[in-house]
């Protein structure tokens, strides 16, 4: 079974770490590369989760909790439109990350035991 709480924590942690990094302002080359790697990992996870949701949804076997989780993931994925090879400062990653992090923080509060 899907551990929704752990997945939401992972997204919150990764997006929060990335947000903290890009909110420092202009980044050094190593920091910029690290930010791009984190964003690539987040976007990859979004794609995987959305792919899984589509596959399982076709089978009609998603629980209400899973349906809600995948809806949050799909919404958050649409919020991050910046390219992974763009400059975090010039491309204004921070506003998109803020919105996305808000989605997961709100959802986590709702499901937290």
Gaussian input, Z-matrix of N, CA and C with variables (Angstrom, degrees):
# hf/3-21g

backbone

0 1
 N
 C     1     B1
 C     2     B2     1     A1
 N     3     B3     2     A2     1     D1
 C     4     B4     3     A3     2     D2
 C     5     B5     4     A4     3     D3
 N     6     B6     5     A5     4     D4
 C     7     B7     6     A6     5     D5
 C     8     B8     7     A7     6     D6
 N     9     B9     8     A8     7     D7
 C    10    B10     9     A9     8     D8
 C    11    B11    10    A10     9     D9
 N    12    B12    11    A11    10    D10
 C    13    B13    12    A12    11    D11
 C    14    B14    13    A13    12    D12
 N    15    B15    14    A14    13    D13
 C    16    B16    15    A15    14    D14
 C    17    B17    16    A16    15    D15
 N    18    B18    17    A17    16    D16
 C    19    B19    18    A18    17    D17
 C    20    B20    19    A19    18    D18
 N    21    B21    20    A20    19    D19
 C    22    B22    21    A21    20    D20
 C    23    B23    22    A22    21    D21
 N    24    B24    23    A23    22    D22
 C    25    B25    24    A24    23    D23
 C    26    B26    25    A25    24    D24
 N    27    B27    26    A26    25    D25
 C    28    B28    27    A27    26    D26
 C    29    B29    28    A28    27    D27
 N    30    B30    29    A29    28    D28
 C    31    B31    30    A30    29    D29
 C    32    B32    31    A31    30    D30
 N    33    B33    32    A32    31    D31
 C    34    B34    33    A33    32    D32
 C    35    B35    34    A34    33    D33
 N    36    B36    35    A35    34    D34
 C    37    B37    36    A36    35    D35
 C    38    B38    37    A37    36    D36
 N    39    B39    38    A38    37    D37
 C    40    B40    39    A39    38    D38
 C    41    B41    40    A40    39    D39
 N    42    B42    41    A41    40    D40
 C    43    B43    42    A42    41    D41
 C    44    B44    43    A43    42    D42
 N    45    B45    44    A44    43    D43
 C    46    B46    45    A45    44    D44
 C    47    B47    46    A46    45    D45
 N    48    B48    47    A47    46    D46
 C    49    B49    48    A48    47    D47
 C    50    B50    49    A49    48    D48
 N    51    B51    50    A50    49    D49
 C    52    B52    51    A51    50    D50
 C    53    B53    52    A52    51    D51
 N    54    B54    53    A53    52    D52
 C    55    B55    54    A54    53    D53
 C    56    B56    55    A55    54    D54
 N    57    B57    56    A56    55    D55
 C    58    B58    57    A57    56    D56
 C    59    B59    58    A58    57    D57
 N    60    B60    59    A59    58    D58
 C    61    B61    60    A60    59    D59
 C    62    B62    61    A61    60    D60
 N    63    B63    62    A62    61    D61
 C    64    B64    63    A63    62    D62
 C    65    B65    64    A64    63    D63
 N    66    B66    65    A65    64    D64
 C    67    B67    66    A66    65    D65
 C    68    B68    67    A67    66    D66
 N    69    B69    68    A68    67    D67
 C    70    B70    69    A69    68    D68
 C    71    B71    70    A70    69    D69
 N    72    B72    71    A71    70    D70
 C    73    B73    72    A72    71    D71
 C    74    B74    73    A73    72    D72
 N    75    B75    74    A74    73    D73
 C    76    B76    75    A75    74    D74
 C    77    B77    76    A76    75    D75
 N    78    B78    77    A77    76    D76
 C    79    B79    78    A78    77    D77
 C    80    B80    79    A79    78    D78
 N    81    B81    80    A80    79    D79
 C    82    B82    81    A81    80    D80
 C    83    B83    82    A82    81    D81
 N    84    B84    83    A83    82    D82
 C    85    B85    84    A84    83    D83
 C    86    B86    85    A85    84    D84
 N    87    B87    86    A86    85    D85
 C    88    B88    87    A87    86    D86
 C    89    B89    88    A88    87    D87
 N    90    B90    89    A89    88    D88
 C    91    B91    90    A90    89    D89
 C    92    B92    91    A91    90    D90
 N    93    B93    92    A92    91    D91
 C    94    B94    93    A93    92    D92
 C    95    B95    94    A94    93    D93
 N    96    B96    95    A95    94    D94
 C    97    B97    96    A96    95    D95
 C    98    B98    97    A97    96    D96
 N    99    B99    98    A98    97    D97
 C   100   B100    99    A99    98    D98
 C   101   B101   100   A100    99    D99
 N   102   B102   101   A101   100   D100
 C   103   B103   102   A102   101   D101
 C   104   B104   103   A103   102   D102
 N   105   B105   104   A104   103   D103
 C   106   B106   105   A105   104   D104
 C   107   B107   106   A106   105   D105
 N   108   B108   107   A107   106   D106
 C   109   B109   108   A108   107   D107
 C   110   B110   109   A109   108   D108
 N   111   B111   110   A110   109   D109
 C   112   B112   111   A111   110   D110
 C   113   B113   112   A112   111   D111
 N   114   B114   113   A113   112   D112
 C   115   B115   114   A114   113   D113
 C   116   B116   115   A115   114   D114
 N   117   B117   116   A116   115   D115
 C   118   B118   117   A117   116   D116
 C   119   B119   118   A118   117   D117
 N   120   B120   119   A119   118   D118
 C   121   B121   120   A120   119   D119
 C   122   B122   121   A121   120   D120
 N   123   B123   122   A122   121   D121
 C   124   B124   123   A123   122   D122
 C   125   B125   124   A124   123   D123
 N   126   B126   125   A125   124   D124
 C   127   B127   126   A126   125   D125
 C   128   B128   127   A127   126   D126
 N   129   B129   128   A128   127   D127
 C   130   B130   129   A129   128   D128
 C   131   B131   130   A130   129   D129
 N   132   B132   131   A131   130   D130
 C   133   B133   132   A132   131   D131
 C   134   B134   133   A133   132   D132
 N   135   B135   134   A134   133   D133
 C   136   B136   135   A135   134   D134
 C   137   B137   136   A136   135   D135
 N   138   B138   137   A137   136   D136
 C   139   B139   138   A138   137   D137
 C   140   B140   139   A139   138   D138
 N   141   B141   140   A140   139   D139
 C   142   B142   141   A141   140   D140
 C   143   B143   142   A142   141   D141
 N   144   B144   143   A143   142   D142
 C   145   B145   144   A144   143   D143
 C   146   B146   145   A145   144   D144
 N   147   B147   146   A146   145   D145
 C   148   B148   147   A147   146   D146
 C   149   B149   148   A148   147   D147
 N   150   B150   149   A149   148   D148
 C   151   B151   150   A150   149   D149
 C   152   B152   151   A151   150   D150
 N   153   B153   152   A152   151   D151
 C   154   B154   153   A153   152   D152
 C   155   B155   154   A154   153   D153
 N   156   B156   155   A155   154   D154
 C   157   B157   156   A156   155   D155
 C   158   B158   157   A157   156   D156
 N   159   B159   158   A158   157   D157
 C   160   B160   159   A159   158   D158
 C   161   B161   160   A160   159   D159
 N   162   B162   161   A161   160   D160
 C   163   B163   162   A162   161   D161
 C   164   B164   163   A163   162   D162
 N   165   B165   164   A164   163   D163
 C   166   B166   165   A165   164   D164
 C   167   B167   166   A166   165   D165
 N   168   B168   167   A167   166   D166
 C   169   B169   168   A168   167   D167
 C   170   B170   169   A169   168   D168
 N   171   B171   170   A170   169   D169
 C   172   B172   171   A171   170   D170
 C   173   B173   172   A172   171   D171
 N   174   B174   173   A173   172   D172
 C   175   B175   174   A174   173   D173
 C   176   B176   175   A175   174   D174
 N   177   B177   176   A176   175   D175
 C   178   B178   177   A177   176   D176
 C   179   B179   178   A178   177   D177
 N   180   B180   179   A179   178   D178
 C   181   B181   180   A180   179   D179
 C   182   B182   181   A181   180   D180
 N   183   B183   182   A182   181   D181
 C   184   B184   183   A183   182   D182
 C   185   B185   184   A184   183   D183
 N   186   B186   185   A185   184   D184
 C   187   B187   186   A186   185   D185
 C   188   B188   187   A187   186   D186
 N   189   B189   188   A188   187   D187
 C   190   B190   189   A189   188   D188
 C   191   B191   190   A190   189   D189
 N   192   B192   191   A191   190   D190
 C   193   B193   192   A192   191   D191
 C   194   B194   193   A193   192   D192
 N   195   B195   194   A194   193   D193
 C   196   B196   195   A195   194   D194
 C   197   B197   196   A196   195   D195
 N   198   B198   197   A197   196   D196
 C   199   B199   198   A198   197   D197
 C   200   B200   199   A199   198   D198
 N   201   B201   200   A200   199   D199
 C   202   B202   201   A201   200   D200
 C   203   B203   202   A202   201   D201
 N   204   B204   203   A203   202   D202
 C   205   B205   204   A204   203   D203
 C   206   B206   205   A205   204   D204
 N   207   B207   206   A206   205   D205
 C   208   B208   207   A207   206   D206
 C   209   B209   208   A208   207   D207
 N   210   B210   209   A209   208   D208
 C   211   B211   210   A210   209   D209
 C   212   B212   211   A211   210   D210
 N   213   B213   212   A212   211   D211
 C   214   B214   213   A213   212   D212
 C   215   B215   214   A214   213   D213
 N   216   B216   215   A215   214   D214
 C   217   B217   216   A216   215   D215
 C   218   B218   217   A217   216   D216
 N   219   B219   218   A218   217   D217
 C   220   B220   219   A219   218   D218
 C   221   B221   220   A220   219   D219
 N   222   B222   221   A221   220   D220
 C   223   B223   222   A222   221   D221
 C   224   B224   223   A223   222   D222
 N   225   B225   224   A224   223   D223
 C   226   B226   225   A225   224   D224
 C   227   B227   226   A226   225   D225
 N   228   B228   227   A227   226   D226
 C   229   B229   228   A228   227   D227
 C   230   B230   229   A229   228   D228
 N   231   B231   230   A230   229   D229
 C   232   B232   231   A231   230   D230
 C   233   B233   232   A232   231   D231
 N   234   B234   233   A233   232   D232
 C   235   B235   234   A234   233   D233
 C   236   B236   235   A235   234   D234
 N   237   B237   236   A236   235   D235
 C   238   B238   237   A237   236   D236
 C   239   B239   238   A238   237   D237
 N   240   B240   239   A239   238   D238
 C   241   B241   240   A240   239   D239
 C   242   B242   241   A241   240   D240
 N   243   B243   242   A242   241   D241
 C   244   B244   243   A243   242   D242
 C   245   B245   244   A244   243   D243
 N   246   B246   245   A245   244   D244
 C   247   B247   246   A246   245   D245
 C   248   B248   247   A247   246   D246
 N   249   B249   248   A248   247   D247
 C   250   B250   249   A249   248   D248
 C   251   B251   250   A250   249   D249
 N   252   B252   251   A251   250   D250
 C   253   B253   252   A252   251   D251
 C   254   B254   253   A253   252   D252
 N   255   B255   254   A254   253   D253
 C   256   B256   255   A255   254   D254
 C   257   B257   256   A256   255   D255
 N   258   B258   257   A257   256   D256
 C   259   B259   258   A258   257   D257
 C   260   B260   259   A259   258   D258
 N   261   B261   260   A260   259   D259
 C   262   B262   261   A261   260   D260
 C   263   B263   262   A262   261   D261
 N   264   B264   263   A263   262   D262
 C   265   B265   264   A264   263   D263
 C   266   B266   265   A265   264   D264
 N   267   B267   266   A266   265   D265
 C   268   B268   267   A267   266   D266
 C   269   B269   268   A268   267   D267
 N   270   B270   269   A269   268   D268
 C   271   B271   270   A270   269   D269
 C   272   B272   271   A271   270   D270
 N   273   B273   272   A272   271   D271
 C   274   B274   273   A273   272   D272
 C   275   B275   274   A274   273   D273
 N   276   B276   275   A275   274   D274
 C   277   B277   276   A276   275   D275
 C   278   B278   277   A277   276   D276
 N   279   B279   278   A278   277   D277
 C   280   B280   279   A279   278   D278
 C   281   B281   280   A280   279   D279
 N   282   B282   281   A281   280   D280
 C   283   B283   282   A282   281   D281
 C   284   B284   283   A283   282   D282
 N   285   B285   284   A284   283   D283
 C   286   B286   285   A285   284   D284
 C   287   B287   286   A286   285   D285
 N   288   B288   287   A287   286   D286
 C   289   B289   288   A288   287   D287
 C   290   B290   289   A289   288   D288
 N   291   B291   290   A290   289   D289
 C   292   B292   291   A291   290   D290
 C   293   B293   292   A292   291   D291
 N   294   B294   293   A293   292   D292
 C   295   B295   294   A294   293   D293
 C   296   B296   295   A295   294   D294
 N   297   B297   296   A296   295   D295
 C   298   B298   297   A297   296   D296
 C   299   B299   298   A298   297   D297
 N   300   B300   299   A299   298   D298
 C   301   B301   300   A300   299   D299
 C   302   B302   301   A301   300   D300
 N   303   B303   302   A302   301   D301
 C   304   B304   303   A303   302   D302
 C   305   B305   304   A304   303   D303
 N   306   B306   305   A305   304   D304
 C   307   B307   306   A306   305   D305
 C   308   B308   307   A307   306   D306
 N   309   B309   308   A308   307   D307
 C   310   B310   309   A309   308   D308
 C   311   B311   310   A310   309   D309
 N   312   B312   311   A311   310   D310
 C   313   B313   312   A312   311   D311
 C   314   B314   313   A313   312   D312
 N   315   B315   314   A314   313   D313
 C   316   B316   315   A315   314   D314
 C   317   B317   316   A316   315   D315
 N   318   B318   317   A317   316   D316
 C   319   B319   318   A318   317   D317
 C   320   B320   319   A319   318   D318
 N   321   B321   320   A320   319   D319
 C   322   B322   321   A321   320   D320
 C   323   B323   322   A322   321   D321
 N   324   B324   323   A323   322   D322
 C   325   B325   324   A324   323   D323
 C   326   B326   325   A325   324   D324
 N   327   B327   326   A326   325   D325
 C   328   B328   327   A327   326   D326
 C   329   B329   328   A328   327   D327
 N   330   B330   329   A329   328   D328
 C   331   B331   330   A330   329   D329
 C   332   B332   331   A331   330   D330
 N   333   B333   332   A332   331   D331
 C   334   B334   333   A333   332   D332
 C   335   B335   334   A334   333   D333
 N   336   B336   335   A335   334   D334
 C   337   B337   336   A336   335   D335
 C   338   B338   337   A337   336   D336

   B1=1.4496
   B2=1.5357
   B3=1.2732
   B4=1.4503
   B5=1.5341
   B6=1.3417
   B7=1.4581
   B8=1.5295
   B9=1.3103
   B10=1.4618
   B11=1.5203
   B12=1.3148
   B13=1.4632
   B14=1.5275
   B15=1.3354
   B16=1.4675
   B17=1.5243
   B18=1.3155
   B19=1.4660
   B20=1.5300
   B21=1.3085
   B22=1.4683
   B23=1.5232
   B24=1.3230
   B25=1.4755
   B26=1.5224
   B27=1.3443
   B28=1.4613
   B29=1.5245
   B30=1.3226
   B31=1.4663
   B32=1.5260
   B33=1.3212
   B34=1.4681
   B35=1.5179
   B36=1.3287
   B37=1.4638
   B38=1.5254
   B39=1.3171
   B40=1.4623
   B41=1.5284
   B42=1.3132
   B43=1.4670
   B44=1.5185
   B45=1.3336
   B46=1.4608
   B47=1.5174
   B48=1.3409
   B49=1.4657
   B50=1.5257
   B51=1.3239
   B52=1.4636
   B53=1.5238
   B54=1.3034
   B55=1.4630
   B56=1.5277
   B57=1.3248
   B58=1.4629
   B59=1.5232
   B60=1.3100
   B61=1.4580
   B62=1.5269
   B63=1.3214
   B64=1.4699
   B65=1.5275
   B66=1.3225
   B67=1.4653
   B68=1.5208
   B69=1.3278
   B70=1.4639
   B71=1.5242
   B72=1.3190
   B73=1.4616
   B74=1.5159
   B75=1.3149
   B76=1.4667
   B77=1.5181
   B78=1.3197
   B79=1.4574
   B80=1.5223
   B81=1.3234
   B82=1.4538
   B83=1.5324
   B84=1.3121
   B85=1.4644
   B86=1.5287
   B87=1.3118
   B88=1.4656
   B89=1.5154
   B90=1.3238
   B91=1.4587
   B92=1.5370
   B93=1.3115
   B94=1.4650
   B95=1.5317
   B96=1.3218
   B97=1.4584
   B98=1.5251
   B99=1.3235
   B100=1.4731
   B101=1.5239
   B102=1.3166
   B103=1.4664
   B104=1.5252
   B105=1.3147
   B106=1.4662
   B107=1.5315
   B108=1.3327
   B109=1.4641
   B110=1.5288
   B111=1.3268
   B112=1.4687
   B113=1.5251
   B114=1.3328
   B115=1.4612
   B116=1.5266
   B117=1.3177
   B118=1.4666
   B119=1.5287
   B120=1.3365
   B121=1.4675
   B122=1.5287
   B123=1.3146
   B124=1.4698
   B125=1.5300
   B126=1.3238
   B127=1.4674
   B128=1.5332
   B129=1.3208
   B130=1.4665
   B131=1.5312
   B132=1.3207
   B133=1.4748
   B134=1.5245
   B135=1.3451
   B136=1.4644
   B137=1.5285
   B138=1.3215
   B139=1.4726
   B140=1.5185
   B141=1.3346
   B142=1.4611
   B143=1.5225
   B144=1.3206
   B145=1.4670
   B146=1.5246
   B147=1.3039
   B148=1.4644
   B149=1.5320
   B150=1.3260
   B151=1.4640
   B152=1.5253
   B153=1.3068
   B154=1.4671
   B155=1.5263
   B156=1.3200
   B157=1.4622
   B158=1.5237
   B159=1.3262
   B160=1.4590
   B161=1.5230
   B162=1.3190
   B163=1.4535
   B164=1.5298
   B165=1.3115
   B166=1.4609
   B167=1.5313
   B168=1.3124
   B169=1.4661
   B170=1.5254
   B171=1.3288
   B172=1.4674
   B173=1.5270
   B174=1.3273
   B175=1.4591
   B176=1.5302
   B177=1.3339
   B178=1.4587
   B179=1.5109
   B180=1.3224
   B181=1.4632
   B182=1.5299
   B183=1.3293
   B184=1.4620
   B185=1.5210
   B186=1.3216
   B187=1.4630
   B188=1.5298
   B189=1.3217
   B190=1.4728
   B191=1.5358
   B192=1.3238
   B193=1.4651
   B194=1.5297
   B195=1.3328
   B196=1.4618
   B197=1.5288
   B198=1.3038
   B199=1.4670
   B200=1.5266
   B201=1.3238
   B202=1.4613
   B203=1.5290
   B204=1.3310
   B205=1.4555
   B206=1.5236
   B207=1.3178
   B208=1.4593
   B209=1.5257
   B210=1.3097
   B211=1.4712
   B212=1.5238
   B213=1.3244
   B214=1.4686
   B215=1.5297
   B216=1.3130
   B217=1.4670
   B218=1.5240
   B219=1.3151
   B220=1.4707
   B221=1.5266
   B222=1.3227
   B223=1.4687
   B224=1.5261
   B225=1.3159
   B226=1.4614
   B227=1.5333
   B228=1.3065
   B229=1.4668
   B230=1.5229
   B231=1.3083
   B232=1.4720
   B233=1.5208
   B234=1.3073
   B235=1.4717
   B236=1.5301
   B237=1.3239
   B238=1.4627
   B239=1.5250
   B240=1.3110
   B241=1.4649
   B242=1.5258
   B243=1.3301
   B244=1.4633
   B245=1.5196
   B246=1.3112
   B247=1.4655
   B248=1.5174
   B249=1.3007
   B250=1.4602
   B251=1.5211
   B252=1.3286
   B253=1.4604
   B254=1.5271
   B255=1.3297
   B256=1.4625
   B257=1.5289
   B258=1.3187
   B259=1.4517
   B260=1.5299
   B261=1.3314
   B262=1.4640
   B263=1.5274
   B264=1.3211
   B265=1.4590
   B266=1.5279
   B267=1.3098
   B268=1.4690
   B269=1.5230
   B270=1.3161
   B271=1.4654
   B272=1.5319
   B273=1.3245
   B274=1.4724
   B275=1.5313
   B276=1.3129
   B277=1.4548
   B278=1.5215
   B279=1.3258
   B280=1.4645
   B281=1.5204
   B282=1.3309
   B283=1.4687
   B284=1.5267
   B285=1.3263
   B286=1.4624
   B287=1.5301
   B288=1.3185
   B289=1.4607
   B290=1.5232
   B291=1.3138
   B292=1.4627
   B293=1.5338
   B294=1.3291
   B295=1.4653
   B296=1.5217
   B297=1.3052
   B298=1.4584
   B299=1.5330
   B300=1.3116
   B301=1.4649
   B302=1.5232
   B303=1.3295
   B304=1.4633
   B305=1.5183
   B306=1.3249
   B307=1.4682
   B308=1.5220
   B309=1.3213
   B310=1.4638
   B311=1.5313
   B312=1.3232
   B313=1.4681
   B314=1.5253
   B315=1.3217
   B316=1.4644
   B317=1.5245
   B318=1.3184
   B319=1.4597
   B320=1.5285
   B321=1.3220
   B322=1.4655
   B323=1.5277
   B324=1.3171
   B325=1.4697
   B326=1.5209
   B327=1.3073
   B328=1.4699
   B329=1.5284
   B330=1.3250
   B331=1.4771
   B332=1.5218
   B333=1.3172
   B334=1.4640
   B335=1.5344
   B336=1.3297
   B337=1.4774
   B338=1.5119
   A1=109.86
   A2=115.56
   A3=123.63
   A4=110.36
   A5=117.28
   A6=120.08
   A7=107.70
   A8=114.92
   A9=121.74
   A10=111.31
   A11=116.88
   A12=120.55
   A13=111.62
   A14=117.00
   A15=120.69
   A16=111.67
   A17=116.81
   A18=120.11
   A19=111.08
   A20=116.35
   A21=119.50
   A22=109.85
   A23=117.45
   A24=121.13
   A25=110.43
   A26=116.93
   A27=120.89
   A28=109.71
   A29=117.21
   A30=120.01
   A31=110.92
   A32=117.05
   A33=120.16
   A34=110.94
   A35=116.93
   A36=121.14
   A37=111.18
   A38=116.75
   A39=120.63
   A40=111.87
   A41=116.84
   A42=120.41
   A43=110.40
   A44=117.13
   A45=121.06
   A46=112.30
   A47=116.75
   A48=120.88
   A49=111.06
   A50=115.65
   A51=119.95
   A52=110.59
   A53=116.69
   A54=121.10
   A55=111.06
   A56=116.59
   A57=120.80
   A58=111.01
   A59=116.70
   A60=121.74
   A61=111.32
   A62=117.32
   A63=118.82
   A64=112.54
   A65=117.43
   A66=119.72
   A67=113.23
   A68=116.65
   A69=120.63
   A70=111.32
   A71=117.06
   A72=120.54
   A73=109.72
   A74=116.16
   A75=119.69
   A76=109.73
   A77=114.91
   A78=120.72
   A79=111.10
   A80=115.17
   A81=121.28
   A82=107.65
   A83=116.66
   A84=121.35
   A85=112.17
   A86=118.45
   A87=121.82
   A88=112.31
   A89=116.76
   A90=121.06
   A91=110.63
   A92=115.82
   A93=120.45
   A94=109.84
   A95=116.44
   A96=121.01
   A97=110.41
   A98=116.46
   A99=120.72
   A100=110.28
   A101=117.93
   A102=121.91
   A103=110.43
   A104=116.38
   A105=120.85
   A106=110.76
   A107=116.99
   A108=121.12
   A109=110.93
   A110=116.31
   A111=120.03
   A112=109.88
   A113=116.57
   A114=120.23
   A115=110.93
   A116=116.74
   A117=120.61
   A118=110.29
   A119=117.21
   A120=121.14
   A121=111.54
   A122=116.38
   A123=120.65
   A124=109.87
   A125=116.29
   A126=119.59
   A127=111.23
   A128=116.55
   A129=120.04
   A130=109.86
   A131=116.70
   A132=120.98
   A133=110.47
   A134=116.97
   A135=120.15
   A136=110.39
   A137=116.07
   A138=120.52
   A139=111.28
   A140=115.99
   A141=120.06
   A142=111.13
   A143=116.27
   A144=119.85
   A145=111.74
   A146=117.29
   A147=120.50
   A148=110.05
   A149=116.98
   A150=120.66
   A151=110.69
   A152=116.71
   A153=121.45
   A154=109.78
   A155=116.63
   A156=120.61
   A157=111.13
   A158=117.24
   A159=120.23
   A160=110.82
   A161=116.41
   A162=121.34
   A163=111.27
   A164=116.52
   A165=120.78
   A166=110.67
   A167=116.79
   A168=120.68
   A169=110.65
   A170=117.34
   A171=121.11
   A172=111.01
   A173=115.35
   A174=120.00
   A175=111.26
   A176=115.89
   A177=120.47
   A178=113.86
   A179=117.06
   A180=119.24
   A181=114.01
   A182=117.77
   A183=119.59
   A184=109.86
   A185=115.71
   A186=119.89
   A187=108.22
   A188=118.23
   A189=119.56
   A190=112.21
   A191=116.74
   A192=120.60
   A193=110.97
   A194=115.46
   A195=119.43
   A196=111.31
   A197=117.03
   A198=120.34
   A199=110.32
   A200=116.23
   A201=119.86
   A202=111.27
   A203=116.69
   A204=120.70
   A205=110.71
   A206=116.95
   A207=120.22
   A208=111.63
   A209=117.48
   A210=120.30
   A211=110.64
   A212=116.56
   A213=121.00
   A214=109.73
   A215=116.71
   A216=120.59
   A217=110.59
   A218=116.74
   A219=120.23
   A220=110.99
   A221=116.96
   A222=120.71
   A223=110.71
   A224=116.39
   A225=120.12
   A226=110.86
   A227=116.64
   A228=120.45
   A229=111.18
   A230=117.41
   A231=119.75
   A232=111.49
   A233=117.32
   A234=120.92
   A235=112.44
   A236=117.07
   A237=120.29
   A238=107.96
   A239=114.63
   A240=120.96
   A241=112.53
   A242=117.11
   A243=119.35
   A244=110.17
   A245=115.10
   A246=120.63
   A247=109.36
   A248=115.32
   A249=119.83
   A250=112.78
   A251=117.65
   A252=119.61
   A253=112.50
   A254=116.71
   A255=119.71
   A256=110.80
   A257=115.75
   A258=121.46
   A259=108.89
   A260=117.77
   A261=120.11
   A262=113.97
   A263=117.34
   A264=120.74
   A265=110.97
   A266=116.51
   A267=120.66
   A268=113.10
   A269=117.10
   A270=121.17
   A271=113.16
   A272=116.60
   A273=121.98
   A274=112.89
   A275=115.79
   A276=120.22
   A277=111.55
   A278=116.91
   A279=120.41
   A280=113.45
   A281=118.75
   A282=119.09
   A283=111.14
   A284=117.52
   A285=120.23
   A286=110.83
   A287=116.62
   A288=120.21
   A289=110.96
   A290=116.76
   A291=121.37
   A292=110.54
   A293=116.35
   A294=120.39
   A295=111.61
   A296=116.28
   A297=122.17
   A298=110.77
   A299=116.26
   A300=120.70
   A301=110.28
   A302=116.07
   A303=120.15
   A304=111.90
   A305=116.98
   A306=120.64
   A307=110.75
   A308=116.19
   A309=119.85
   A310=112.23
   A311=118.05
   A312=120.53
   A313=110.41
   A314=116.46
   A315=120.76
   A316=110.51
   A317=116.25
   A318=120.62
   A319=111.07
   A320=116.97
   A321=120.13
   A322=110.93
   A323=117.00
   A324=119.70
   A325=110.71
   A326=115.28
   A327=120.57
   A328=112.03
   A329=117.32
   A330=120.09
   A331=113.95
   A332=116.84
   A333=120.01
   A334=110.46
   A335=115.67
   A336=119.36
   A337=112.20
   D1=147.08
   D2=-179.44
   D3=-68.70
   D4=127.03
   D5=175.86
   D6=-92.07
   D7=91.58
   D8=-174.08
   D9=-63.19
   D10=-43.34
   D11=-178.36
   D12=-58.39
   D13=-44.68
   D14=179.40
   D15=-64.54
   D16=-39.98
   D17=179.45
   D18=-66.22
   D19=-41.66
   D20=179.08
   D21=-65.54
   D22=-40.40
   D23=176.27
   D24=-59.58
   D25=-42.56
   D26=179.68
   D27=-60.44
   D28=-48.39
   D29=179.21
   D30=-60.72
   D31=-46.17
   D32=179.70
   D33=-58.67
   D34=-44.40
   D35=-178.40
   D36=-65.16
   D37=-49.91
   D38=-177.62
   D39=-64.30
   D40=-46.33
   D41=-179.22
   D42=-68.17
   D43=-38.55
   D44=176.59
   D45=-63.22
   D46=-45.00
   D47=177.95
   D48=-61.86
   D49=-43.62
   D50=179.32
   D51=-65.01
   D52=-41.66
   D53=178.37
   D54=-61.16
   D55=-45.00
   D56=177.68
   D57=-59.34
   D58=-41.70
   D59=-179.18
   D60=-65.13
   D61=-49.14
   D62=-175.17
   D63=-76.23
   D64=-19.74
   D65=178.25
   D66=-77.65
   D67=-3.07
   D68=176.71
   D69=-72.27
   D70=-14.65
   D71=-176.18
   D72=105.26
   D73=-148.70
   D74=-179.97
   D75=-62.16
   D76=135.05
   D77=-176.19
   D78=-103.96
   D79=148.93
   D80=172.04
   D81=-70.71
   D82=164.55
   D83=-176.31
   D84=-54.90
   D85=-45.72
   D86=-179.96
   D87=-64.48
   D88=-39.04
   D89=178.64
   D90=-68.36
   D91=-40.26
   D92=178.82
   D93=-62.64
   D94=-43.94
   D95=178.43
   D96=-62.15
   D97=-42.96
   D98=178.98
   D99=-63.23
   D100=-43.01
   D101=178.59
   D102=-60.59
   D103=-42.70
   D104=179.78
   D105=-64.96
   D106=-37.28
   D107=178.18
   D108=-66.05
   D109=-43.15
   D110=179.24
   D111=-62.96
   D112=-45.70
   D113=179.46
   D114=-61.66
   D115=-40.62
   D116=177.72
   D117=-60.14
   D118=-43.50
   D119=179.09
   D120=-63.75
   D121=-42.01
   D122=179.29
   D123=-63.21
   D124=-48.13
   D125=-179.11
   D126=-63.81
   D127=-37.36
   D128=177.06
   D129=-62.11
   D130=-44.13
   D131=179.43
   D132=-63.82
   D133=-40.17
   D134=175.49
   D135=-56.26
   D136=-50.02
   D137=-177.95
   D138=-60.45
   D139=-42.57
   D140=179.34
   D141=-62.85
   D142=-46.33
   D143=-179.36
   D144=-64.52
   D145=-40.82
   D146=178.75
   D147=-66.65
   D148=-40.06
   D149=177.59
   D150=-62.31
   D151=-45.13
   D152=178.59
   D153=-61.24
   D154=-44.77
   D155=-178.93
   D156=-60.06
   D157=-44.16
   D158=179.06
   D159=-62.50
   D160=-43.14
   D161=-178.90
   D162=-63.88
   D163=-48.44
   D164=-177.71
   D165=-71.11
   D166=-35.96
   D167=179.36
   D168=-61.68
   D169=-37.96
   D170=178.47
   D171=-61.72
   D172=-32.21
   D173=179.37
   D174=-81.19
   D175=-11.50
   D176=179.25
   D177=71.75
   D178=26.61
   D179=-175.33
   D180=-114.76
   D181=25.12
   D182=175.96
   D183=-85.69
   D184=133.27
   D185=174.28
   D186=-75.44
   D187=163.98
   D188=176.84
   D189=-58.27
   D190=-36.27
   D191=179.11
   D192=-66.20
   D193=-42.03
   D194=178.10
   D195=-67.24
   D196=-39.17
   D197=177.69
   D198=-59.39
   D199=-43.90
   D200=179.89
   D201=-66.61
   D202=-42.98
   D203=178.60
   D204=-58.80
   D205=-50.02
   D206=-178.18
   D207=-65.33
   D208=-30.15
   D209=174.96
   D210=-65.91
   D211=-41.74
   D212=177.85
   D213=-63.78
   D214=-43.76
   D215=179.19
   D216=-61.59
   D217=-46.29
   D218=-179.02
   D219=-62.34
   D220=-41.48
   D221=178.17
   D222=-65.02
   D223=-45.67
   D224=179.91
   D225=-62.94
   D226=-38.31
   D227=179.95
   D228=-62.74
   D229=-33.97
   D230=179.32
   D231=-73.04
   D232=-20.25
   D233=-178.75
   D234=-76.71
   D235=-26.44
   D236=-178.43
   D237=-98.93
   D238=96.27
   D239=-176.82
   D240=-104.20
   D241=-8.46
   D242=-178.03
   D243=-67.20
   D244=151.16
   D245=178.70
   D246=-80.36
   D247=146.27
   D248=-177.08
   D249=-68.43
   D250=-21.27
   D251=179.92
   D252=-98.22
   D253=9.95
   D254=179.71
   D255=-84.52
   D256=166.88
   D257=177.56
   D258=-81.06
   D259=123.02
   D260=-176.97
   D261=-57.31
   D262=-34.76
   D263=-177.79
   D264=-77.24
   D265=-50.73
   D266=-178.04
   D267=-68.05
   D268=-30.48
   D269=-177.29
   D270=-91.95
   D271=2.56
   D272=175.53
   D273=57.03
   D274=50.49
   D275=178.68
   D276=-60.13
   D277=-33.57
   D278=-169.86
   D279=-57.11
   D280=-40.08
   D281=-177.50
   D282=-68.94
   D283=-38.62
   D284=178.67
   D285=-69.08
   D286=-39.06
   D287=178.08
   D288=-66.03
   D289=-38.64
   D290=179.41
   D291=-59.83
   D292=-47.94
   D293=179.59
   D294=-62.48
   D295=-43.21
   D296=-179.16
   D297=-65.49
   D298=-44.34
   D299=178.60
   D300=-62.15
   D301=-38.14
   D302=177.74
   D303=-60.62
   D304=-39.83
   D305=178.02
   D306=-58.49
   D307=-48.19
   D308=-177.58
   D309=-72.19
   D310=-36.65
   D311=178.93
   D312=-64.27
   D313=-44.41
   D314=178.77
   D315=-62.63
   D316=-46.04
   D317=-179.58
   D318=-64.75
   D319=-40.04
   D320=-179.56
   D321=-63.05
   D322=-40.98
   D323=177.20
   D324=-59.81
   D325=-36.41
   D326=-178.73
   D327=-68.18
   D328=-37.49
   D329=-175.00
   D330=-98.95
   D331=-10.77
   D332=-175.38
   D333=-59.26
   D334=130.85
   D335=-179.60
   D336=-67.39

